[in-house]
Amino acid sequence: MKALVQRVSEARVEVGGEVTGQIDRGLLVLLGIESDDDLLRMRKLMDKCLSYRMFSDPDGKMNLSVKDIEADVLLVSQFTLCADTQKGLRPSFSRGAPPVLAEQLYDDAVAYVASCLGSVQTGCFAADMQVHLVNDGPVTFMLES
């Protein structure tokens, strides 16, 4: 499981011109689910995302997490993060979880983050989404479990 985590000053996801999720200051988490992922890995990775120190403290040091500052999370499924790009010029998606498993783990991740923060905004699983964001910093990390 992979999470591309971006500190944003604002972000939103649109599907067919309709906004499905929108946040102000917080984290945009793009989540890639692989075939060997399970609930334990998902919880471990989501805990890391929510506790990762990406926000500045009063001294300007990145010492605060999204939980510490009580900011929002926009969680978006993105299977392309699971691509194998080592060979050739065309990505292989053989590492990606089958759609049924991936959707269940994504839904579980949404529920888990909501239980930790009180709420979460989302994209729409397997949809053609347009993601708009203002990356703050820019600050972006790839987290894996």
C-alpha positions as CSV (number, residue, x, y, z in Angstrom):
1,M,0.0,0.0,0.0
2,K,1.3,3.4,-0.9
3,A,0.2,6.9,0.0
4,L,1.3,10.0,-1.7
5,V,0.7,12.6,1.0
6,Q,0.7,16.3,0.2
7,R,0.3,19.2,2.6
8,V,-2.2,21.5,1.0
9,S,-3.8,24.9,1.7
10,E,-6.8,23.7,-0.2
11,A,-7.9,20.8,-2.4
12,R,-11.0,19.4,-4.0
13,V,-12.0,16.4,-6.2
14,E,-14.6,16.7,-9.0
15,V,-16.3,13.9,-10.8
16,G,-18.4,14.8,-13.8
17,G,-18.2,18.5,-12.8
18,E,-19.6,17.8,-9.3
19,V,-17.4,18.3,-6.2
20,T,-17.2,15.0,-4.2
21,G,-14.7,16.2,-1.6
22,Q,-13.2,19.5,-0.6
23,I,-10.8,20.7,2.2
24,D,-9.0,23.8,3.2
25,R,-5.7,23.4,5.1
26,G,-4.8,19.7,5.6
27,L,-3.6,16.7,3.7
28,L,-4.4,15.3,0.3
29,V,-3.7,11.6,0.5
30,L,-3.6,9.7,-2.8
31,L,-3.9,6.0,-1.9
32,G,-2.6,3.1,-4.0
33,I,-3.8,-0.4,-2.9
34,E,-1.8,-3.5,-3.9
35,S,-2.8,-7.1,-4.2
36,D,-1.2,-8.2,-0.9
37,D,-2.6,-5.4,1.2
38,D,-5.0,-6.0,4.1
39,L,-6.7,-4.2,7.0
40,L,-3.6,-4.3,9.2
41,R,-1.4,-2.6,6.5
42,M,-4.1,-0.1,5.8
43,R,-4.5,0.9,9.5
44,K,-0.7,1.1,9.9
45,L,-0.3,3.3,6.8
46,M,-3.3,5.6,7.8
47,D,-1.9,6.0,11.3
48,K,1.4,7.0,9.8
49,C,-0.3,9.5,7.4
50,L,-2.3,11.1,10.3
51,S,0.7,11.2,12.6
52,Y,3.4,12.2,10.1
53,R,4.9,15.6,11.1
54,M,4.3,17.8,8.0
55,F,3.1,21.0,9.6
56,S,5.1,23.8,11.1
57,D,5.2,24.5,14.8
58,P,5.5,28.1,16.1
59,D,9.3,27.9,15.5
60,G,8.8,27.0,11.8
61,K,9.9,23.4,12.3
62,M,7.9,20.5,10.8
63,N,6.9,19.0,14.1
64,L,3.1,18.8,13.9
65,S,0.8,16.3,12.3
66,V,-2.6,16.8,10.7
67,K,-4.1,15.4,14.0
68,D,-2.1,18.0,16.1
69,I,-3.4,20.9,14.1
70,E,-6.9,19.4,13.7
71,A,-6.9,19.9,10.0
72,D,-8.8,18.0,7.3
73,V,-7.9,15.0,5.1
74,L,-9.0,14.4,1.5
75,L,-8.5,10.7,0.7
76,V,-8.5,9.7,-3.0
77,S,-7.9,6.3,-4.5
78,Q,-5.2,6.2,-7.1
79,F,-4.3,2.8,-8.6
80,T,-1.6,4.2,-10.7
81,L,0.6,4.6,-7.6
82,C,0.9,0.8,-7.7
83,A,2.4,0.7,-11.3
84,D,5.6,-1.0,-12.0
85,T,7.6,1.4,-14.1
86,Q,11.0,-0.4,-14.0
87,K,10.9,-1.7,-17.6
88,G,9.9,-0.1,-20.9
89,L,7.7,2.9,-21.5
90,R,4.4,1.4,-20.5
91,P,3.4,0.9,-16.8
92,S,2.4,-2.5,-15.6
93,F,-0.5,-2.6,-13.1
94,S,0.0,-6.3,-12.1
95,R,0.8,-5.3,-8.5
96,G,-2.5,-3.5,-8.0
97,A,-5.3,-5.1,-6.0
98,P,-8.3,-6.5,-7.8
99,P,-11.1,-3.9,-7.9
100,V,-13.3,-5.6,-5.4
101,L,-10.5,-5.9,-2.8
102,A,-9.2,-2.4,-3.6
103,E,-12.6,-0.8,-3.2
104,Q,-13.2,-2.6,0.1
105,L,-9.9,-1.5,1.5
106,Y,-10.4,2.1,0.3
107,D,-13.8,2.2,2.0
108,D,-12.2,0.7,5.1
109,A,-9.5,3.4,5.0
110,V,-12.2,6.2,4.7
111,A,-14.1,4.8,7.7
112,Y,-10.8,4.4,9.7
113,V,-9.7,8.0,9.0
114,A,-13.1,9.3,9.8
115,S,-13.1,7.4,13.1
116,C,-9.7,9.0,14.0
117,L,-10.4,12.5,12.9
118,G,-14.2,12.8,13.1
119,S,-14.6,13.3,9.4
120,V,-12.8,12.8,6.0
121,Q,-13.5,14.0,2.5
122,T,-13.2,11.6,-0.4
123,G,-12.9,11.2,-4.1
124,C,-15.0,8.5,-5.9
125,F,-13.5,5.0,-6.3
126,A,-12.7,4.0,-9.9
127,A,-14.1,7.3,-11.3
128,D,-12.4,9.6,-13.7
129,M,-11.6,12.4,-11.2
130,Q,-10.1,15.9,-11.5
131,V,-8.1,16.7,-8.4
132,H,-7.4,20.4,-7.8
133,L,-4.9,21.4,-5.1
134,V,-2.6,24.1,-3.8
135,N,0.4,22.2,-2.5
136,D,1.7,24.1,0.6
137,G,5.4,24.3,0.6
138,P,5.5,22.3,-1.6
139,V,5.5,19.4,0.9
140,T,5.0,15.9,-0.5
141,F,6.0,12.5,0.9
142,M,5.6,8.9,-0.4
143,L,4.6,6.7,2.5
144,E,4.5,2.9,2.2
145,S,3.5,-0.1,4.4
